[in-house]
Amino acid sequence: MKIYAAPLEGVTTYIFRKAYNEIYGSVDKYFAPFLSPAENCPMTPREKKDIAPENNSGINLVPQILTCRSEHFIEAGKELASMGYKEINLNLGCPSGTVCAKGKGSGFLHEKDALQKFLDDIYSYSEAEGMKISIKTRLGYADPEEFYELVEIFNAFPVRELIVHPRIRTDFYKGEPRKEFFTYALEHVKCPLVYNGNIFSCEDYEEFSSYFGVSLDPIMLGRGLVSDPSLAGKLKGETVQTDFAKLRKLHDILYHKYQKIMSPDINVLYKMRELWTYWQVLFEDKDREIKRLLKAKKYAEYEAIASRILTE
Ligand SMILES: Cc1cc2nc3c(=O)[nH]c(=O)nc-3n(C[C@H](O)[C@H](O)[C@H](O)COP(=O)(O)O)c2cc1C
């Protein structure tokens, strides 16, 4: 089974990906959080750092682009090609208000004519320059039935892979995925198809696979993989339990690396807090400790609590 790590802006940074890959290594492909190219600026120095090959060595990384302007996509694509990338991903899923208001992410899904023209342009570039382009999409903007027309549009292009998160923009990340529309995708999408959404455990994987009547493969894991970094290994049958020694190692590497590149201290603690909002599901019996950890304002206090939680 092939497992892809989803992009989670602010969470799956190059620091996270590298540490994760060294410690767990059960992921076949990592997708970087989106780059947002602008006029004459295919990527900011901060975005470039995140996908710089030297910061991603040993990792099979696919950079992602968020734009509704084909010329911006192509400029960023050329820059990525010069860095050695052979595949890029188009973000058609981001539900954020500011992104959608600019017609990008899932905000591009209800502009069908503009989307088709955009895809015409970027796939011409793809074919001319030998750059593969995959797409990560939702079912639609306001109505899941938009998906039927979107599939027809996608089917007209040589999409490297279509990653489908079966929700619409207004669902954000809440509620049950709209499974019946992924069934439609299985039946009608012509390019390789990847399932993404709400796989938090092996039981979830089994349930989704049994609903669809196929062993989903590849799958893309987002929040489930951050919450339980052993999940990819569990799904591949490499381990049966969450490895807390590895989690401690991951925690320590991230904490020390973020201390090196971030300041002031409170920003490092915010970063760690965000990670703990995912990890806390693994420590349900340590609810009170976690609450205190999420409020820690000084390194010493944080370290003492984190160490107590992570030492079984
Ligand atoms: C904090 C956060 C940041 C995200 N950033 C991105 C992003 O940069 N690009 C993208 O395509 N999806 C992004 N997503 C969506 C995830 O990649 C994924 O599609 C979503 O979480 C559903 O998968 P899951 O249920 O396995 O988490 C983000 C989601 C979250 C929660």
The ligand as an SDF file (V2000), in Angstrom:
LIG
                    3D

 31 33  0  0  0  0  0  0  0  0999 V2000
   -4.0890   22.9280    9.5920 C   0  0  0  0  0  0  0  0  0  0  0  0
   -4.3400   22.4060    8.2000 C   0  0  0  0  0  0  0  0  0  0  0  0
   -3.5830   22.8950    7.1490 C   0  0  0  0  0  0  0  0  0  0  0  0
   -3.7870   22.4160    5.8390 C   0  0  0  0  0  0  0  0  0  0  0  0
   -2.9990   22.8920    4.8140 N   0  0  0  0  0  0  0  0  0  0  0  0
   -3.1870   22.3970    3.5430 C   0  0  0  0  0  0  0  0  0  0  0  0
   -2.3740   22.8200    2.4500 C   0  0  0  0  0  0  0  0  0  0  0  0
   -1.4360   23.6130    2.5690 O   0  0  0  0  0  0  0  0  0  0  0  0
   -2.6480   22.2840    1.2240 N   0  0  0  0  0  0  0  0  0  0  0  0
   -3.6520   21.3630    1.0290 C   0  0  0  0  0  0  0  0  0  0  0  0
   -3.8510   20.8960   -0.0870 O   0  0  0  0  0  0  0  0  0  0  0  0
   -4.4150   20.9480    2.0520 N   0  0  0  0  0  0  0  0  0  0  0  0
   -4.2050   21.4310    3.2960 C   0  0  0  0  0  0  0  0  0  0  0  0
   -4.9720   20.9540    4.3180 N   0  0  0  0  0  0  0  0  0  0  0  0
   -5.9140   19.8540    4.0660 C   0  0  0  0  0  0  0  0  0  0  0  0
   -5.2310   18.5030    4.3190 C   0  0  0  0  0  0  0  0  0  0  0  0
   -4.1610   18.2990    3.4180 O   0  0  0  0  0  0  0  0  0  0  0  0
   -6.2310   17.3260    4.1760 C   0  0  0  0  0  0  0  0  0  0  0  0
   -6.7680   17.3500    2.8790 O   0  0  0  0  0  0  0  0  0  0  0  0
   -7.3650   17.4170    5.1830 C   0  0  0  0  0  0  0  0  0  0  0  0
   -6.8440   17.5860    6.4870 O   0  0  0  0  0  0  0  0  0  0  0  0
   -8.2420   16.1630    5.1210 C   0  0  0  0  0  0  0  0  0  0  0  0
   -7.4780   15.0020    5.3410 O   0  0  0  0  0  0  0  0  0  0  0  0
   -7.4360   14.2840    6.8090 P   0  0  0  0  0  0  0  0  0  0  0  0
   -8.8540   14.0110    7.1930 O   0  0  0  0  0  0  0  0  0  0  0  0
   -6.6200   13.0400    6.5970 O   0  0  0  0  0  0  0  0  0  0  0  0
   -6.8250   15.2600    7.7510 O   0  0  0  0  0  0  0  0  0  0  0  0
   -4.8020   21.4430    5.6120 C   0  0  0  0  0  0  0  0  0  0  0  0
   -5.5690   20.9670    6.6770 C   0  0  0  0  0  0  0  0  0  0  0  0
   -5.3510   21.4280    7.9570 C   0  0  0  0  0  0  0  0  0  0  0  0
   -6.1990   20.8810    9.0780 C   0  0  0  0  0  0  0  0  0  0  0  0
  1  2  1  0
  2  3  1  0
  2 30  2  0
  3  4  2  0
  4  5  1  0
  4 28  1  0
  5  6  2  0
  6  7  1  0
  6 13  1  0
  7  8  2  0
  7  9  1  0
  9 10  1  0
 10 11  2  0
 10 12  1  0
 12 13  2  0
 13 14  1  0
 14 15  1  0
 14 28  1  0
 15 16  1  0
 16 17  1  0
 16 18  1  0
 18 19  1  0
 18 20  1  0
 20 21  1  0
 20 22  1  0
 22 23  1  0
 23 24  1  0
 24 25  2  0
 24 26  1  0
 24 27  1  0
 28 29  2  0
 29 30  1  0
 30 31  1  0
M  END
$$$$
